[in-house]
């Protein structure tokens, strides 16, 4: 059996969200034993960090790049040697596929918060996702919450949708930096609360900054790690708005090798999102012994289990009081750390890939 895969989301520089999901699946598939062969379709040559080709795992460069999913890829599937099935780890199935297809949908944030997307992106997400859901033989998603959203929005039979929880990045080999190291490298010179995620309205960072302004501790700062997404201007101006301009530090994108140190040295990690397909940073924080506080909405309780403290993401007072509760109670912090270590044992990319491959093989045999 040959499984064709759209590998373009994995073949980018800074992999977050769906890019990380696609890359980790390819990495695990490249190690798979058995009779299944994988052909990874790309617009351009694979980057150096992409999995090394083997006799069972190969790359296929397909053009033209423009309108690739709607033209280049379908044309190749019709005219070239066809795989048995095609899997795309995104919302976008190839147009007019002559073979069974499977797709992945991380979340339906564009349905819940359409005003947070550029018109062009919203149009593409809305129309391509609807088409892909209708035509896909199987759909993967990363939480029960997202599965319910897909069923409610598109009327899909629940037997067509499979929840495969994501894993966690393998640990970096870099040493854990001390607070003195962090001061030299990032200018962090005080105890801090940590946020990691793309700067966009759905992450609710403005509300976090408002909550932080209510915590009256002069020697406490808020560190916000994440590249600029869209509509981020209000986020960057929020510290001045709430009078904590000197106590909030934006670090932009941080290399993977430095994230463990930022988690390990933080008093706590806070993810106040209004909606998440899953919330991988919750597990990453737990992996590195960082107490977690997060929203009590969407899939986040699935990720955090009983190892996190939950708050109402629309209530700055609730967020502030929960943060204060954690940072002022060493015993509670240690309890959360220990529970976090147990929670992350439930998730691995190897498990994700095995469950995904099982469904794809069944599709190929049907």
C-alpha positions, 0 to 999 in steps of 0.5 A: 500500500502506498499512502500519499501525503501533503507535506508542505505544512511540515516543510517550513522554517518556523513550525508551530501548530499545524506545521508541528503536527504535520512534521511530527507525523512525517517523522514517525511515518519515516520510522514505520516498519511494515509493507506501507510506503509513503510518498510525501508530495511537496511544492519544493525540495525538502528542508534539511530537517525533514525526515531522511528518505528511505526505501519506504519513505520518499519525496515527490516534488509537484508543480506548479506552486500556484494553486497547488492544492487545486491544480498541481496536486490533483493533476498529478494524482490523475495523470501520475502513478497514484498512491492508494489513498491521500492524506493531508494534515490540513483542512485542504483536501486536493480538488477532484481527487481520484482516490480516497482522501483523509484530512486533519482539522485542528479546530474551527476557530474561524467559525467561532471567531470570524472577525479575527481573520482577514477576509481572504483567509476567512473565505479560503478557510470557510470554503475549502474546509466545507469542500474538504469535509464533504469529500474526505473519506476520513477526518482526523482532529486533535480533541473531543471538543473539536470533534463535537464542533465538526459534527455540529457545524457540518453534520458529519457522521461521528464514525467518520471522525477520529480523535488522535491527541497530539504528542509533545516535542522531544526534549532539547539536548541544550542545558537548562539555563539558570536565572543568571543565564536568562538575564544575560540572554533575554534580559529577564532579571525578576521572577516571572509568569510565562505565556507561549503562543502566537500573538493573535486575539484568540489567545486572549493576551490582552485579558492576561495583561489586564489580569497581571496588572491587578497583581501588585508585586513589583518584583514580578514580570510577565514574559510573552513568547510568540511571533506576531500573528494577526491583529496583534497591535492591541496586544503590544499596546496593552501593557501601557494601557494597563499601567504595566509597561515596565513589567511586561516583556515580549520575546517574539519567537524563541528557538526550541532549545531555549523554551525548556529553560523559560518553562523551567524557571517560570513561577507558572505558565498561563494560557488564557485562550478563548478557544483551542483545538488542543493546547500543546503549550499546556503539556510542554509546560508540564513536561518541564516542571512548570505549574499550569493555569489555563482557560476552562473552555473548549479542549483545554481541560482535555489537555490539562486534566487534573494537573492544571488550575482553570479560570474564566478567560473573560474574567480578569479578576478570576485570572488574577486571583488564580495566578496569585493563588499559585505563585503564593503557595509553594505546596500547590505549585509542587502538587501541580508539577507532580500532577503535570508529570503524570499527565504528559505520560498520556501523550506521545507523537509515536502514539499519535502516528500509530493511531493515524496510520491504523485509520489510513491503512483501514481506508486503503483496504476498504 
